[in-house]
Amino acid sequence: MKTTGVVRRLDELGRVTLPIELRRSFQLEERDAVEIFVEGDSIILKKYISSDIFTGSREDLVEYKGKLVSKQSIKELAALAGLKVIEE
C-alpha cells in the first residue's frame, strides 16, 4: 500500500475530507459514489463503478427497476426460464 503522507481528522459526524489532489488524481467529482472496503486493519475507498447485480460485469448494462443487469445475464435468465432469445 502506497502512503500519501496526508493525515486528516474525522469531524463530529465521522466524516473525512479527501484532499483536492487525490480527488483530481482519481477523477472524483462532487457527489460521486465511493465504495468502502475493509482489509485487515485498513479501510479502502474506491470510486464506485456500476456493475451487473449478478456477475459484477460492467459491459452492456441495462437498468431494470433501479438495478443494473448485463445483457448476457438477461439471456442466461431467459434460457433458465425456458424462453428463446432472438438476437437482432
Phi and psi in degrees as a GROMACS rama.xvg file:
@    title "Ramachandran Plot"
@    xaxis  label "Phi"
@    yaxis  label "Psi"
@TYPE xy
-90.3699  131.344  LYS-2
-88.6414  145.671  THR-3
-100.134  -17.552  THR-4
80.8235  1.50679  GLY-5
-92.0178  131.276  VAL-6
-122.519  131.219  VAL-7
-129.256  151.354  ARG-8
-100.535  146.841  ARG-9
-72.7127  143.368  LEU-10
-85.9941  -175.393  ASP-11
-64.4833  -18.02  GLU-12
-99.4582  5.84733  LEU-13
84.5156  13.5061  GLY-14
-88.977  153.097  ARG-15
-132.951  142.724  VAL-16
-97.3512  129.402  THR-17
-84.9743  132.15  LEU-18
-59.8286  147.998  PRO-19
-57.3507  -34.8573  ILE-20
-61.3577  -41.9848  GLU-21
-68.1581  -42.5411  LEU-22
-61.8003  -40.7961  ARG-23
-66.8642  -42.7495  ARG-24
-58.9984  -36.4567  SER-25
-103.673  15.0758  PHE-26
48.6689  45.6463  GLN-27
-92.7229  120.449  LEU-28
-103.99  164.616  GLU-29
-55.8035  133.598  GLU-30
77.9106  2.53231  ARG-31
-65.5942  146.958  ASP-32
-82.6843  143.188  ALA-33
-127.704  129.291  VAL-34
-85.5369  146.305  GLU-35
-116.332  125.272  ILE-36
-120.16  154.824  PHE-37
-122.893  129.798  VAL-38
-135.162  108.361  GLU-39
61.4518  -122.064  GLY-40
-102.354  19.8052  ASP-41
-110.107  145.255  SER-42
-107.208  126.147  ILE-43
-115.854  129.202  ILE-44
-105.336  136.974  LEU-45
-140.799  136.371  LYS-46
-58.8058  128.348  LYS-47
-76.6038  131.11  TYR-48
-123.268  125.467  ILE-49
-60.302  146.299  SER-50
-152.106  166.048  SER-51
-56.9023  131.576  ASP-52
-67.8442  -18.909  ILE-53
-95.2011  -44.7856  PHE-54
-112.564  -17.6582  THR-55
85.2338  -0.0585997  GLY-56
-62.3676  148.998  SER-57
-116.099  14.4082  ARG-58
-108.89  144.684  GLU-59
49.6546  56.1119  ASP-60
-87.7004  143.196  LEU-61
-127.066  137.048  VAL-62
-89.9532  131.528  GLU-63
-136.964  114.872  TYR-64
51.5416  44.4305  LYS-65
80.9206  3.07152  GLY-66
-117.282  150.565  LYS-67
-99.5806  132.789  LEU-68
-134.503  135.739  VAL-69
-77.4226  154.541  SER-70
-61.0273  -34.158  LYS-71
-63.8795  -41.7625  GLN-72
-64.0966  -38.3717  SER-73
-62.1237  -43.58  ILE-74
-61.1726  -43.7984  LYS-75
-65.8965  -40.1814  GLU-76
-65.6389  -39.8175  LEU-77
-62.2673  -43.5388  ALA-78
-63.4393  -40.6096  ALA-79
-62.0222  -34.155  LEU-80
-83.6913  1.8307  ALA-81
80.6895  20.3172  GLY-82
-99.2995  148.846  LEU-83
-91.0754  137.363  LYS-84
-105.247  124.05  VAL-85
-104.167  116.773  ILE-86
-82.0424  141.527  GLU-87
